[in-house]
Amino acid sequence: MMPGYAAMVLAGGAGRRLGGVTKPALRLGGRTLLERVLAAVPDARPRIVVGPAQLASGLPVDVAVTSEEPPGGGPVAAAAAGLAMLQPGVGFVALLAADLPFLTRSAVSDLRRVAAAPTLDGALFVDAEGRRQLLCGVWRVSSLTMRIASLRMERGRLDGVALRDLVTGLRIGQIPAYRRAGGDDGPPPWFDCDTDADLTSAERWVDEHPG
């Protein structure tokens, strides 16, 4: 049996390439992007959304909402805000973007299985071009907490720090060439909706594969 885990969904991005919209609130196939991500981690305890307070409207009662300091301070500041809400004893946390409409429970389970190896600090997916998907991973809480403390000491602040700096030096299990359950050629779990073209592609897939 895999150890329990928490989930943090980072939802504070400005959505500049989509005209400044609140991207997690965009709807796809009858659900918001944020709701789709939360549906992939139904067994996480707790589930935390880091972003604007208005995102709390309509979310399940077990989902907590907090904000990074300062608001809009970036993913490392957001990760620190989410980690601060975890109770002692939570060993692993899924660190996820809020715009992953095709993330699945199965994909999260694969990440958890790899991250649980005693020699690793976390696990993430790698795309076909070898790019690590830093906002689609599972990590040891202790490892992220130590890195954040180190960055605070080095830089005096966390806003504006790049996510790659958070995971620098960590032992990462990488899952390459991921295929969806059933082996189909649908979007990978790390597919994100940064542009209008991304949304159009996502809408087309959802229309062709309802449910």
VEXDREN-2710 file (C-alpha; in Angstrom, 1 decimal):
% VEXDREN-2710
k/r/px/py/pz
1/MET/0.0/0.0/0.0
2/MET/1.3/3.4/-0.9
3/PRO/1.6/6.1/1.8
4/GLY/-1.0/8.8/2.1
5/TYR/-0.4/12.2/0.4
6/ALA/-1.7/15.7/0.3
7/ALA/-2.3/17.8/-2.9
8/MET/-1.4/21.4/-3.6
9/VAL/-2.9/23.0/-6.7
10/LEU/-1.1/26.3/-7.7
11/ALA/-3.8/28.6/-9.1
12/GLY/-2.3/32.0/-8.8
13/GLY/-1.0/32.6/-12.3
14/ALA/-2.0/35.8/-14.2
15/GLY/-3.1/34.0/-17.4
16/ARG/-1.4/36.7/-19.5
17/ARG/-1.4/34.6/-22.7
18/LEU/-5.1/34.1/-22.3
19/GLY/-5.8/37.8/-21.9
20/GLY/-5.5/37.9/-18.1
21/VAL/-8.5/35.6/-17.4
22/THR/-8.7/33.6/-14.2
23/LYS/-7.5/30.5/-15.9
24/PRO/-8.5/27.9/-13.3
25/ALA/-12.1/29.0/-13.6
26/LEU/-12.3/28.4/-17.3
27/ARG/-14.8/25.7/-18.1
28/LEU/-14.1/22.6/-20.2
29/GLY/-16.7/19.9/-20.7
30/GLY/-19.0/21.3/-18.0
31/ARG/-16.3/21.5/-15.4
32/THR/-13.7/24.2/-14.6
33/LEU/-10.0/23.4/-15.1
34/LEU/-9.5/23.6/-11.4
35/GLU/-12.3/21.1/-10.7
36/ARG/-10.8/18.7/-13.2
37/VAL/-7.4/18.8/-11.4
38/LEU/-9.0/18.3/-8.0
39/ALA/-11.0/15.3/-9.4
40/ALA/-7.6/13.6/-10.1
41/VAL/-6.7/13.7/-6.4
42/PRO/-9.9/12.8/-4.6
43/ASP/-8.0/10.7/-2.0
44/ALA/-5.5/13.4/-1.0
45/ARG/-5.7/14.8/2.5
46/PRO/-5.7/17.7/2.6
47/ARG/-6.4/19.2/-0.7
48/ILE/-5.1/22.8/-0.9
49/VAL/-5.6/25.4/-3.6
50/VAL/-3.2/28.3/-3.6
51/GLY/-4.6/31.3/-5.4
52/PRO/-7.2/34.1/-5.3
53/ALA/-9.9/33.7/-2.5
54/GLN/-12.7/33.8/-5.1
55/LEU/-11.7/30.4/-6.3
56/ALA/-13.1/28.9/-3.1
57/SER/-16.7/29.4/-4.5
58/GLY/-18.3/26.1/-5.3
59/LEU/-15.4/23.9/-4.3
60/PRO/-15.9/20.8/-2.1
61/VAL/-15.9/21.5/1.6
62/ASP/-12.7/19.5/2.1
63/VAL/-10.7/21.8/-0.2
64/ALA/-8.8/24.6/1.6
65/VAL/-7.8/27.8/-0.2
66/THR/-4.9/30.0/0.7
67/SER/-2.7/32.6/-1.1
68/GLU/1.0/33.1/-1.6
69/GLU/2.7/36.1/-0.1
70/PRO/2.8/38.4/-1.9
71/PRO/-0.2/37.5/-4.2
72/GLY/1.2/36.6/-7.6
73/GLY/4.6/35.9/-6.1
74/GLY/5.1/32.8/-8.2
75/PRO/5.2/29.1/-7.8
76/VAL/7.8/28.8/-5.0
77/ALA/6.0/31.3/-2.9
78/ALA/2.8/29.5/-3.6
79/ALA/4.3/26.1/-2.7
80/ALA/5.6/27.6/0.6
81/ALA/2.1/28.8/1.4
82/GLY/0.6/25.4/0.7
83/LEU/3.2/23.6/2.7
84/ALA/2.5/25.8/5.7
85/MET/-1.0/24.4/5.9
86/LEU/0.1/20.8/6.2
87/GLN/-0.1/19.0/9.5
88/PRO/2.9/17.1/10.9
89/GLY/3.0/13.6/9.6
90/VAL/2.0/14.2/6.0
91/GLY/4.9/12.6/4.1
92/PHE/4.1/13.3/0.4
93/VAL/2.5/16.0/-1.6
94/ALA/1.3/16.3/-5.2
95/LEU/2.4/19.7/-6.6
96/LEU/0.1/20.5/-9.5
97/ALA/-0.8/23.3/-11.9
98/ALA/-4.4/24.3/-11.9
99/ASP/-4.8/24.0/-15.7
100/LEU/-4.2/20.3/-16.3
101/PRO/-7.5/19.1/-17.7
102/PHE/-6.3/15.6/-18.6
103/LEU/-4.6/14.7/-15.3
104/THR/-6.0/11.4/-14.0
105/ARG/-6.0/9.6/-10.7
106/SER/-4.0/6.8/-12.5
107/ALA/-1.3/9.3/-13.5
108/VAL/-1.0/10.6/-9.9
109/SER/-0.8/7.0/-8.6
110/ASP/2.1/6.4/-11.0
111/LEU/3.9/9.5/-9.6
112/ARG/3.2/8.4/-6.0
113/ARG/4.6/4.9/-6.7
114/VAL/7.9/6.3/-8.0
115/ALA/8.2/9.0/-5.4
116/ALA/7.9/6.5/-2.6
117/ALA/11.3/4.9/-3.4
118/PRO/13.5/5.5/-0.3
119/THR/16.3/6.9/-2.4
120/LEU/14.2/9.7/-4.1
121/ASP/12.8/13.1/-3.1
122/GLY/10.1/13.1/-5.6
123/ALA/8.9/12.1/-9.1
124/LEU/7.6/13.9/-12.2
125/PHE/6.9/13.3/-15.8
126/VAL/9.2/14.0/-18.7
127/ASP/7.8/14.8/-22.2
128/ALA/9.0/13.5/-25.5
129/GLU/11.5/16.4/-25.8
130/GLY/13.0/15.6/-22.4
131/ARG/11.4/18.5/-20.6
132/ARG/10.6/17.9/-16.9
133/GLN/7.0/18.8/-16.0
134/LEU/7.7/20.6/-12.7
135/LEU/4.0/21.3/-12.0
136/CYS/2.9/17.7/-12.4
137/GLY/4.8/15.8/-9.7
138/VAL/4.7/14.2/-6.3
139/TRP/7.3/15.1/-3.6
140/ARG/8.4/14.3/-0.1
141/VAL/7.2/17.1/2.1
142/SER/10.4/17.1/4.1
143/SER/12.5/17.6/1.0
144/LEU/10.5/20.6/-0.3
145/THR/10.4/22.1/3.2
146/MET/14.2/21.9/3.5
147/ARG/14.7/23.4/0.0
148/ILE/12.3/26.3/0.8
149/ALA/14.1/27.0/4.0
150/SER/17.4/27.0/2.2
151/LEU/16.1/29.4/-0.5
152/ARG/14.8/31.8/2.1
153/MET/18.2/31.9/3.8
154/GLU/20.0/32.3/0.5
155/ARG/17.7/35.0/-1.1
156/GLY/15.8/36.5/1.8
157/ARG/12.5/36.1/-0.1
158/LEU/10.6/33.6/-2.2
159/ASP/8.6/35.7/-4.6
160/GLY/9.9/35.5/-8.1
161/VAL/12.0/32.4/-7.5
162/ALA/11.9/29.9/-10.3
163/LEU/10.4/26.5/-9.7
164/ARG/13.5/24.8/-11.1
165/ASP/15.5/26.4/-8.2
166/LEU/13.1/24.7/-5.7
167/VAL/14.0/21.2/-7.1
168/THR/17.7/21.8/-7.7
169/GLY/19.7/19.2/-5.9
170/LEU/16.7/16.9/-5.2
171/ARG/16.8/13.3/-6.3
172/ILE/14.0/13.0/-8.8
173/GLY/12.5/9.9/-10.3
174/GLN/11.4/10.7/-13.9
175/ILE/8.6/8.9/-15.8
176/PRO/9.3/9.2/-19.5
177/ALA/7.1/8.3/-22.5
178/TYR/3.9/8.2/-20.5
179/ARG/0.9/6.7/-22.1
180/ARG/-2.7/7.1/-21.0
181/ALA/-4.6/4.2/-19.5
182/GLY/-5.7/1.9/-22.4
183/GLY/-2.8/3.0/-24.5
184/ASP/-4.6/5.7/-26.5
185/ASP/-2.9/8.7/-28.0
186/GLY/-4.8/11.3/-26.1
187/PRO/-3.3/14.3/-24.3
188/PRO/-0.7/13.5/-21.6
189/PRO/-1.5/14.3/-18.0
190/TRP/0.8/17.3/-18.0
191/PHE/-1.0/19.0/-21.0
192/ASP/-1.7/22.5/-19.8
193/CYS/-3.9/25.3/-21.2
194/ASP/-1.6/28.3/-21.5
195/THR/-3.0/29.7/-24.8
196/ASP/-6.2/29.9/-26.9
197/ALA/-4.8/27.2/-29.1
198/ASP/-4.3/24.9/-26.1
199/LEU/-7.9/25.5/-25.0
200/THR/-9.1/24.8/-28.5
201/SER/-7.2/21.5/-28.6
202/ALA/-8.5/20.5/-25.2
203/GLU/-12.1/21.3/-26.2
204/ARG/-11.8/19.2/-29.3
205/TRP/-10.5/16.2/-27.3
206/VAL/-13.3/16.5/-24.8
207/ASP/-15.9/16.8/-27.5
208/GLU/-14.6/13.7/-29.2
209/HIS/-14.2/11.7/-26.0
210/PRO/-17.1/12.8/-23.7
211/GLY/-16.9/11.4/-20.2
END
